[in-house]
Amino acid sequence: MTPEEVLARLDAPLSLRRRVFYLAVAFAGLTGSALIGLLWVTEPGLPTRTSVAFGVLVAIGLGWAAFGGWAVTRRTPLFARDRVVAGWLGVAAWLAFSVGALVISLLRHEREPALLGVVLLLGALAALNLRVARRARAALVRRRNALAATTTGE
């Protein structure tokens, strides 16, 4: 494949397969938010911590829905920017979960080593996913710039 062909593929917008995937992500986020929101609205007298947890879950679902909508509507190449944004969403969701789990465990005066292990494992996975996404984006941008330099004769 010539540098011009590679550059043309890098400059292409999202494929149909990726668009369908991001559309599914958007619908999953909307569906999850709608179901949790419906449960939240129809259950009167919930404890405050449950209402807060439902609110956080609705916000996380809406965040994924917004991300899916953003990715689908992009007409320009993303160069793995979508993966970086998804990585940050994962880290933010992990952080919200971790803070909530910590607050609940402190309020209940419980020490749960299994919960701590799950929180740490999820945090490590979220951080690793973000790191891999950032590296992939940097590699793609470097490759595109190098190819653009060779095709223009610099």
N, C-alpha and C positions, 0 to 999 in steps of 0.2 A: 504494500500500500504506500503510495507516495505521500509526502508531507502535506500536499494540498488536499488529498482525500481524507487524511486523518484530521486535518484542521476543519474540513467541512463537516465531518462527523462530530467533532467537539463543539462546533458552533450550532449544531442542530438543536431544536427545542426537544422537550420530553417526548419519548416514544409513546405510542398508544398504550402499551402495556403498563408503563409507569403512570400514565394519567389515570388509567382504570384503578391501579393500586392506590393512588392518592385520593381518588374519589371514594374508594372503599374506606380509607382512613377517615375522611371527612364524615361519611355517613355513620361509621362506627362511633366517632366522637359525639355526633349529634344524637344518635340513638341512646348511647349511654347516658348522656346529660339529660335527655328527655325522660328516660325511665327513672333515673334517680330523682330528678326534679318532680316528677309526678308522684313518686312515693313520698317525697319530702312534703309536698303540698297536701296530700291526702291523709297524712298521719298527724293528727293534732296532739299537742302535749309531749312532743319529743324532748328528751334531755338536751341541754345546750350543746354538749360535746357531740351529740349525734347530728344536730342541726349544722354545726360547724363542719363536721366531717362530710355531710351531704353537700354543703356549699363548696367545699374544696374539691370534691369529686366532680361536681357539675362544672366548676371552673377548669379542671384538668380536661374533661371531655370537650368543652368548648374550645380550649386551646388546641387540641388535636384537630377539631373540626376546622378551625381557622387556618391551621397549618396545611391541612389537606386542600382547602379552598385556595390558599395562596399558591401552593405548588402547581395545582391544576391550571390556574389562570396565567401562569408565567409563559410568555411567548418567546423569551430569550433563553439561552443556555444557562443552566444553573451551576455547572462546574462543582457539583457536590455540595452546594450551599444548602440544599434541602436536607442533606444528611447532617450538616452542622446544626441547622435549626432544630431538627428532630432530636439531636443529641442534647441541646440545651433544654428542650422541653422535657426530656427524660430526667435530666439533672434537677430541673425545677420541680417536677412531680415527686422525685425522690426526696428532695429537701422538704416539701410540704408534708409528705408522709412521715419523714423522720421527726420533724418538729411536733407533729400531732401525736405520734407514738410516744415521744419523750414526755410531752405535757401530760398525756393520759396516764402514763406509768408513774410519773412523779405525783400526780394528784391522788392516785390510788395507793401510793406508797408500796409499789410492787417492783421487784427487781427480776426481770425476765431475761436470762441469758440467751434464750432462743430468739427472743425478739431483737436483742442487740445483734446477734449473729445475722439474722435476716436483714436488718437495716444496713449493716456493714456490707453484706454481700451485694445487696441492691445498689448501694452507693458505689461500690467498686465497679459493678457492671455499667452503671450510668456514666461514670467517669471514663472508663475504658472505651465505651461506645463513642463518647464525645471526642476523645483523643484520636481514635481511628478515623473518625469523620473529618476532623480538622487536618490530619495528615493527608488523607485522600484528596481533600480539596486543594491543599497546597501543592501536591504532586501534579494534579490536573492543571492548575493555573501555571505552574512552572513549565509543564510540557507544552501547553498552548502558547505561552510566550516564546519558548524556544522554537517551536514550529513556525510561529509567525515571523520570527527573526530570520529563519532560514528561507522562508518563501519570499520575503521582501529583499533578501540579499544583504542583510546587515552583518 
